[in-house]
Amino acid sequence: MLYNKEIYIQKLTEELAPLQQQIVAHSLYNKVNSVPALNTFMEYHVFAVFDFMSLLKALQIHLTQTQLPWIPKGNPVTRRFINEIVFGEESDIDKNGKPLSHYEMYVEAMEVSGATTTTIEACIKHISEGKTIAESLIAVNAPKAVQDFVNFTFSIIETQEVHKIAAVFTFGREDLIPNMFLEMVKGIDQESMNVNLDKFIYYLERHIELDGDEHGPLALQMIQELCGSDVQKWQDCITVSKQALQHRIALWSAIEHKIEVPSQREFA
């Protein structure tokens, strides 16, 4: 069944706009106004920083050649786009000129701020020892919203349907992050918090810079290439993107609740 791709991009954008607006306008950003609140935010959000790399790597596996012997694979423009993002996410330069992944930058920012890194590190240790993602999250007693968010990401990866992976990557992450992190930067007052947040601010601003530049149009081009004129694929993109955004809203609301009711123990 054939369909005009431009019409479907418009339909997809219109359907996702209300959920994206909920995230950008979420009241959480105004609550991250103290060191304990910021640390709570980071202790939850680091899981999203972590699982983003697997989403990206899944695209690299599907859309570039990662097997031997090497042969040309896929669209060269999409190949470059994906490899460029992998390069930036996995081996960027930190504030001091040191090569680090964005996940490692984030963990360093947590350590400087005084946030707990033991939960995410224990989770990764369980994964490296062979436990599944779901088992590892349970083992470290991750909050339900964190478990739901990460498990959803990996459920999409496990479909092996690249258009769905690309949709969650594009509309649940790349297209959303610049505006989301701009709101976060606006709400943070380093002087009143009386702690060195340079590494955290650098992480946020790096994403605003990288994701807000040319990545957006290229990500849309990738979606158009993967869906073509297949109506079902376009509908799949709308469905999984909405789910990704709903999980983000649930995560943000859970963090906000934890900031407001800090006595509730959730992390192990």
HELIX and SHEET records of a PDB file:
HELIX    1   1 LYS A    5  VAL A   24  1                                  20    
HELIX    2   2 LEU A   28  LYS A   31  1                                   4    
HELIX    3   3 VAL A   35  LEU A   63  1                                  29    
HELIX    4   4 PRO A   76  GLU A   90  1                                  15    
HELIX    5   5 HIS A  102  SER A  113  1                                  12    
HELIX    6   6 THR A  118  SER A  128  1                                  11    
HELIX    7   7 ILE A  133  ALA A  139  1                                   7    
HELIX    8   8 LYS A  144  GLU A  158  1                                  15    
HELIX    9   9 VAL A  162  PHE A  169  1                                   8    
HELIX   10  10 THR A  170  GLU A  174  3                                   5    
HELIX   11  11 ILE A  177  GLY A  187  1                                  11    
HELIX   12  12 GLN A  190  MET A  193  1                                   4    
HELIX   13  13 ASP A  198  ASP A  211  1                                  14    
HELIX   14  14 HIS A  215  CYS A  227  1                                  13    
HELIX   15  15 VAL A  231  GLU A  260  1                                  30    
SHEET    1   A 2 ASP A  92  ILE A  93  0                                        
SHEET    2   A 2 PRO A  99  LEU A 100 -1                                        
END                                                                             
